[in-house]
Amino acid sequence: MKERKEAMGLTWLKMDLGIEMVSDTPGTVTNPTDLNQWQANQLPHPLLGMEVTDKGIAMLEQYVAAVRDAVGMEIPLSMDHLGHLGVKSIIRLGKAYEKYNLSWMEDVIPWMYTDLLKQISDQSPTPILTGEDIYLKEPFRVLCEKHAIGKIQPDLATAGGVLETHKIGDMAEEFGVPMAMHFAGISDISEARTAASQLTTSDIAATQQKLAMLAGLQSDTSLRQLAARVSQILTEQKGRVQLLERLNTDISKSLSWREQLRTLEGKCEAAKKDLDATESALKTAADSRIAAGEVLRKAQSRTPYLGALAQLREHGLRINLQDGHCPLCGSSVSQPDFEAHLKHIQDQIDLQNTTLSDLTAQEASGRIEYEKRRNEFQTRSIEYSRALSDCETLDWTPRLRQSVKRHLAVRCKSIVQRD
């Protein structure tokens, strides 16, 4: 972290500090031991029953203290990936980290648990942040209205694009909730979109206010002085505008942006077809898996009955015929018939064992097929999201650049005319 600050020149740091850092030490984490893989990976944090102890908090606090000692208290420091902890543990960690002045703890529980987030935010002195996987403005509004979180963090790839992110930022500002931008790193175009989105809301409003102040300068202010002042103000936006300029230059050097848009639209359409086909295959695999499980459970229900038959057969083999009478039912029977009866019982047992073995193998195969199709569906979903995001961005970026250039040109011209 110290190298990132000093060598790389970063001005804001974020670290991952989860309970896995201390869980190998006895007495640090209370955790159910009977969770299966699905429960551990899919159940929401508050439902897992996982809590960190005082000993675990003390050890985690040592990590935070070491980082603060290395980078100092001046630079903002945030935290992510705390672990699948319950509400009480999150609150206790928030209190323990108060002295280190963290900027936020990120995604402590799923964002849809508004009341639980409100409970955490009310009791934790360390701010709570979430939002990287929230789609559209409305869920953000619920969190901001109730002040269930201290800060929000939309991601362009999941929030709904540049325009929707603008709306989210304007809405959050109305409720006094700060916003940081999350970047999942889906593509270079998405990176440009993230930079472009920060050219709006508060930044644009601040720039316009400064230009308006410049327009009210005394009439004897020289053009050279006015131009210098305007240049100084616009320097704040230089890095963001350069990103858009580079993107526009790359598009101009290759095909026209319309041709690229048509190409991306074709890729997007193909990705959607692949996604639909994969979804259909996933549903088929899920149905097959459920059906195989039902058949297996029905077959397993006969196991107690066949176990009783096996005991009867063993009893018959030990005692054998008693004066020509069956030791199982007492009826008169010949030795060949008695042996044939015992063989019939054994055949039933062998058949059931073979059936159970085959059905178990089919159920396992169905489970493997389902996991394969699910992974394929997730991959196709990401590919479609990338294609859709790139298509939307390419369609929007040239118009944004021209709009920004026209806006700045009109403002500068107006100031010069007033001078």
Buried (B, 14 or more C-beta within 10 A) or exposed (E): BEEBBEEEEBEEBBBEBBBEBBBEEEEBBEBEEEBEEEEEEEBEBBEBEBBBBEBBBEBBBEBBEEBBEEBEEEBBBBBBBBBBBBBBBBBBBBBBBEBBEBBBBBBBBEBEBBEBBBBBBEBBEBBBBBBBBBEBBEBBBEBBEBBBBBBBBBBBBBBBBBEBBBBBBBBBBEBEBBBBBBBBEBBEBBBBBBBBBBBBBEBBEEBEEBBEEBBEBEEEEEEEEBBEBBEEBBEEBEEBBEBBEEBBEBBEEEEEBEEBBEEBBEBBEEBBEBBEEBBEBBEEBBEBBEEBBEBBEEBEEEEEEBEEBBEBBEEBEEEEBEEEEBBBEEEEBEEEEBBEBBEEBBEBBEEBEEBBEEBBEBBEEBBEBBEEBBEBBEEBBBBBBBBBBBBBBBBBBBEBBEEBEEEBEEBBEBBEEEB
